[in-house]
Amino acid sequence: MLAQRLSALAAKHRRVRDFTPGSLAHALRETIACFPVYRTYIDAKSGRVDARDRAYVEQAVRSARRRNPSTSASVFDFVRRTLLLDWPEELSAEERAEHVEFVMKVQQLTGPVMAKGVEDTTFYIYNRLVSLNEVGGEPTRFGAEPEEFHTWISERARRWPHALNTLSTHDTKRSADVRARINALSELPERWAEQARRWAAMNARHKRTSEEGRPIPDANDEYLLYQTLLGVWPLEAPDTEDYAELVERVRQYLEKASREAKLHTSWINPDEEYDAALSGFVSAVLDRAENGAFLEDFGTFQREIARYGMLNSLAQTLLLLTSPGVPDLYQGQEIWDFSLVDPDNRRPVDYALRQRLLAEVTERADRGDRPALLAELLDSWPDGRIKLFLIWAALAHRRQHPALYAAGDYRPISARGAAAVHVVAFARSHGEERLLVVAPRLVATLYGTGGFSARAGERWAGTALEGDAQLLAGRWRDVLSGEYVHASAQGELARLPLARVLERFPVALLEYAGPAAAR
């Protein structure tokens, strides 16, 4: 339809009327395929094209032209000029209206094309680290340094202070807790490569060979399976019924992933041989009776990754709840949730369980012995109360200080010392109100196999937050533990020892409690 409209537009102008409908359709299709973003937001009716949208169109056309050297460059140039509203002066009002409608409809199409081509195809093929294959994500970017994170959040605070903050939605490929686990693999590349190779060798006997002589599944699908298992594996040993459900969930997910990838099979043209062999492979790999050696080896590594995932999840949850913007928690993720893409993330949520756990947490917190509560939550972290407590405490603080969270400014806080690379911290202030957020990063290399409980304070010895004394100096009360810490002023700077701040709990939410008491 768009090609027909573009051809009708070209037919009215002598310089481009010789372009064939086929060449215009080809150039338009190739340009859309090369778009670097979901869509542009050109206001065709007013004729406004901002610099960013212009750059996106220019990039798409340039890439399409380079990829199609046999197509006349003049055809691509016509597409570019039309999309950028570079119209001939002699265009009538009626013809301009036709151009406007064309440009607006192109912008409606590029988004779905991008989603289908990238999220629903490429993201099921490119399995290097699947936690990066997220809606709106960029798999070639392995996170961001703290400085880049602060720059991004500062920009959000300035331009979109009330935008939605979320870690999971109905559309995410993997829940936040699944991604938090898989992210830890990026810190252990050599060990992870060794594990994946060993598991492939252990499970080679479960593969089938197709009529053409290819192994089923291929190495890429198998690699996806192991990352998926690390992400969704339950925290406690499941009974027979729950384990059967887990196997079926993983089997259905691998079927969906392979069909979305469209390399060996697809929804439109399913390859029954590949589908059956892949399903059989998953079942054989997870067979408790026949594949115990693999499951034992897998379990040892998975339990370590699960501990890192817990720490990553607490850190990202605190950032979600305290950064500029409006936090959103997808259904059921108040405690640990290890869900995959739909329909897996649409399963019924046990709200009764969450209500019971919340009642337990709040009742214990109201007794006043917060340090003892934190110790208990850390010891029993697999039950999910530790995450629920963090969410409850942070949301309660937001309710008590609405202006601070809605309009408070954002100030990055740097760290100095041996473990400085392992922390991200920021302050928010509004009038006399201040809060300080402290979260760990790169937790696998920070805490090692012992996890947080292995003398956590020692990991931060000699490392301190450092910032403007007018902002940082004084007494700070930890909203989570109820305990006080002091930032001492040294000239224009103040230092807050992280060994004290992160001694009892992996993350900290501090509220300003006034100047330090005189000694």
N, C-alpha and C positions, 0 to 999 in steps of 0.2 A: 504493500500500500504506500509506504514512504517512497519507494523507488518510483512508483507511478507518479506520485505528486512531484518529486524532484524532476522527473522527466518532463512533466507538464510545465514546470517553471522554466526549465532550460529551453523548451520549444518556443517560448515567447521572446527570446533574445538571440540576436543574430550571431553573437560571438560564441555561443555555446549550444546552439540548436542542433548541431551535427552530432552531439554526444548520443550514443545509442542507449536505449533503456537498460540493456544488459551491462554496459560499462558503468553507468551511473549506479545501478544496483550493487555491482561488485565493489565500487569505490566506497559506497555508503556502508556496506556490510563490513568491509575491512577496517574502515575508520571506527565504527562502533566496537569492533572486536579489539581495537588497540586503545580504547579509553582507559586511562590510568585510575579513574575514580568511577563511582557508581553513576553519577550524573553531574551535569552543570546546572546552574540556576540562573541562566540568562533570562532577563526580563525582556522578551522579544517585543511586547506591546509598547514599552516605553523606549526601546532601542538601547537599553543599558547593558553593557558587557563589562564586568569588572576584570581586573588584571589576572586574577587567579583562574577564572573560567576561560579567559582568552588563552592562557598558557596551557590549560588542559586540552583545549581543542587543537591548538597548534601542535602539541606533542602527539596527539592521536593521529592527526593527518600525516605528520612527518614520519611516524613509525609505519603507518599503513603504506605510504608511498615507498618507503625503503624496502618493505617486505614484498612489494609488487612492482618490480622494475619493468615488467612487460606492459603495465597499464600506463597510459599517458599521464604525465604529471599534471597536465591541464585539467583533467577530470577531477583529480584530488583537490586542485586549487579551487575549482568551482564549489566543491563540497565545503571546503574551508571557508570561503567567502560567504556562502549561504548561511552556515552555522553561526558565523560571527556577525551577521547582519550587515555585511559589506555589500550593500545593494547599489545597483546602478541608479544614477540620479533620475533617469527618465521613468522609473517605476511608478505606475499609477497607485492610487490608494487601494484599489481592489487587489492589485498584484502584491502590494506590501502586506496586506492582510493574509494572502495565501502563504507568503514567506513566513509570517509570524506563526501561523498554524503549523506549518511544517516543522519549524525549529522547536516549538513547544512539544510536538508529538515525538520528535527525536529524543528529547530529554526524558520523556516518559518511558521510552524503550530501553535506553542504555542501562538503567538500573537493574531491571529483570535479567537482561543479557549478562551483565557482570555477575549477578548473584548465581545464575545457573552455570556460567562458565567457570567461575572461580570457586565459590563456596560449595557448590553441588557437583563439582567435577574435580578441579585441580586439588582442592583440599582433601580429597579422598585418594589422591595419587602421590602427592608430595609428603612423604611420611617421615621426614628427617627427625622432627620433634613435633609430635602432633598437637601438643598443647598450644602451639603457635598458630595452628590452623583454625582460627576463630573468626566469627563474623566481624567484618571490619578490620581484621588483623592483617599483618604482613609477615608471612612465614620466614622471610629472610632476615628479620630483625629479632635478635635474641635479647629482648628487654631493652632497658635504658639505664644509663648511669644516673645517679641521684641528681646531678646538676640538670640533666635533661628532663627528668621527672618534675623537678621543681619549676623549671621554665614552663612546662606544659600546664601544670596545675595553676601556676600564677596567671597564665593566659586565660584559663577557664574561669578563674575567680574574677578577672577583669571583664571578660566578654559575656560569660554565661554563668553568673553566680548561682542561679537557681535551676541549672540543668540537672538531668537525672544522672546519678552515679549508680552503677550496677556492675555486678560480677557475673551474673547469670540471668538469662531470660528464657522465654519459651523457645527461642530460636538458636541458642548457643549449641555448638557441636558437642561440648563437654561441660559439665558443671564446674563451678569454680574450684571445688574441692578435688575433682579429678585433675584439673590443670595444675593445681598446687603441688600434687604429687609428681606428675610427669615433668614439671619444671625442674625438679631436683636432679633429674638425669643430666641436665646441662652442666651441673657442677662435677659430675662423675663420669666424664666421657670414656676414659680408658676402662674403668670397671664395668660400665654399662655395655661397652662393645664386647668385652670378654663374656659377660653374662649372656648377651644375645647370641653370640656365636656358639656358646656351650649349649644353650637351649635348642638352637637349630640342629645341632648334631644329635642331641638326645631325642628329638622328635622327628628326625628324618625318616624313620621307619614308618611313620604314620602318613606320609605323603603318597599320593597316587601319581601315576604317569598317564598323561592323556594319549589319545590315539596318535597325535602328532609328536609325541615324545617329550612334551613339556611337563615339568613337575607342577603339581597342584597341591597347595597354593604356591604362587610364586614367592620369591624372597620378600618382596615389598608388602604383600598382604600378611605374610607371617610376621614381619617386623611390626606391622600395625597391631597384630594380635597381642604381642608381648607388651607393648606400651599400653594397650587397652586394659589388659589384665592387671597391670600395676596400678592403673588408675581406678578401677572399679572394685577391686578385691575387698571383701568385707573385713571389718576390723576384728571380728570374732568368728571363730570357726562355725560355719553354717551347718545346720542339721541337714538331713537327707532331702527334705522338701525344698528348703531354701537353696541348697546347692544345685538342685535340678533347675530351679528358677534362674539362678546365676548362669548356668551353662546355656540355657535357652536364650537369655538376654544377650549373651556374647555371640552366640550363633546367629541370632537375628541381626545383630549389629554388623557382623562381618559380611553377611549377605547384603545388607543395605550398602555398606561401604564399597564392596566390590562392584555392585551394580551401578552405583553413582559414579565410580571411577571410569566405567565404560571401557576398560582395557580388555577384559576377558569375557565379560557378560554385561548385561544391562537390563533395565526394566522393560524396554521395548523389544529387545532381542535377547532374551535370556539364554545362556549356554547351560543346559541342564547338567552336562558332564562336570563343568567347572563348579557350578553351584553345589552339586551333591558332594563332590570331593572336598570342597572347602568346609561344608557343614560337617562332614565326617571327620575332617582333620581337627576341628575345634572340639568335637565330642571326644576324640581319642586323646588329645592333649590333656583334657580335663577329666579323664577317666580316673577316679580315685583308686580303683582296684588294679588297673593295668598300667598306670603311668605315675606311680607313687614316687619314683626317684626324681622325676622332673618336678612334681608338685612340692616335694620337700626342699629341693634346691631353690625353686622359685619363691617359696614362702619365706626362706631366710632373707633373701634380698628384698622381697616385697615389704616385710615388716620394718626394715630400715628405712625404705623409701616412704612408708606410711608415716613414720615419725617426722621426717623432714616435711612431708606434706601438711601435717598438723601445724607445724610452726609457720610454714608459708601461708596457710589459710588464716591463721590468727592475725598475721601481719597484714594481709591484704584486706581482711574484714575490718580491722581498725582504720586503715586508710580510707576504705569505702565510707565508713560512718562519720569520719571527722574532716575529710577534705571538703573544700567548697563545693556546694551542690546539694541536691536532695537525694539521700540514700534510698535504694530500693533493694529489697530482699525477695528473690523469687521463691515461690511457694515451696515450703518444706526445707529450705536451706538455713533455717535457724539452728539446726544441728548438722552433723556431717551428712552430706548427700553426695553419693557417687553415681551420678546419672550420666547417661550418654544422650545423644541427640534424640529428637522425637522418633518414635513414640515413647522411648525409655523415660524421658523427663516429664511425661504426662501421667505417670503412674499415680494411683491414689496416695495422698499424704496422710500419715498417721498423726493427725493433729492432737488426738487424745494423749499420745505419748509426749508430744512437745509441751502440752499444757501441764502434764504431770511433772516433767522435768523442770519447767519454769517455776512451778510452785515450790519444788524442792530448793532450787537455787535462791529464789527470793526469800524464802523462809530462813535459810542459812545466812544469807547476807544481812538480814534484819537483826540477827543476833549480835552483830557487831564485830565478831572475830574474823575479819576478812583475811588476814594472813593464813589462818588455819583452813579457811575455805579454799583459798588458792592452792594450797598444798594438796588438799583432797582432790580438787579438780584436775590437777596435774597428774596425780596418781591414777585417776580413773578416766583419763582423757578419751579413751575409745567410746565412752557412752555419750559423748557429744555435749555434755553439760558445760564444758569449758568454753566452747564456742557460744553457746546460748548465754552464758553469764556475761561474756564480753559484749555481746549485742545488747543485752538488757541494760548493762551498766552505761554503755555509751549512749544509747537512746534516752535513758533517764537523764543523763547529763545534758543532752540536746534539749530535752523538754524544759529543763530548769534554766537554760541559757539560750533562748531562741535567737536573740539579736546577735550573740557571739557567733553562732553557726550560720545565720542567714546573711549577716553583713560584715562579719569580722574579717580583717585583712589577713593576708597569708605571708609568712616570713620563713624562708628556709633556714634551718639551723645546721651548721656544719659540725663535724667531729674531728678530733685529733687523737692520735695514738695508734697502737698496733692494730686494733680492730676497727678503725674508722671506716674502712670500706664496707663493713658489715652492718651499717646502720643508716636509716633514713629518718630524718626528724624535721618537724616544722612547728612553728608557733602561730597561733591565731589570737588576735586581740580586738576588742571593741570597747572603747572607753576604759574603765578600770578592770574589765574582765580579760583574762588571758588563759590560754590553755597551751599545753605542750604535748605533742604526739611523738612517740618514739617506737619504731618498729625495726626488727632485724631483717637483713637480706643475706642471700648466699649462706643459708643456714647449714647446709651440708658440710661446707668447708669450715664453718665457724664452730659448730658443736661436735662434729664427727659422729661416730657410731654410737657414742654414749647418749646423745640427745641432750635436751635442755637440762635434765636433772643432774648431769655430770658436772657438778660444781660450776654452775652457770656464771656466777659472779666472777670467777677466775678468768673466764674467757674475755671479759671486758676490762681486766686489770690494766691500768695505765691509759685507758681510753676515756675521753670525756667530750660532752657537747660543749661547744664554745660559741658565744655570741655576744651581742651588744649587752653591756651590763644593765642598761636601763630597761631592757626587755627581759633578760634572763636571770639577773641576780635576785636572790630572795628565797623564801620558802615555797615549796611546791608540794601539794597534796596529791598523792596517787589516787585517782578515782576508783581504781580497781582494788587496791590493797588497803586504802585508808591511811597509809603511812606517809610520813613527811620526808622530803629530801631537800638539801640546801645547795643552791648555786652560789659559790663564793665569787665576789668581785675582785678582779685584779686589774686595777686601772679602769680602762674603758671596756674591758672584756670581763665576762663571767664564765666560770667553768662548772659543769655539772657531771660528776663521775658516773659513768654508765654501770660500773660494777655495783653501785648502790641502786640505781634506777631499775636495772634489769636483773636483780638478784633473785627475786621471788617469782617472777612471771615473765614470759617471753616478750610481752609488749607492755607499754606504759601509756596511760592517759593522765596527764598531770594538770591540775588547776592551780593557778597562782593563789597563794595564801598570805601574801604580804611580805614586808621586808624581813630579813633574817633577824632573829633576836640578838640583842647586844650581849656580848660576852664579858 
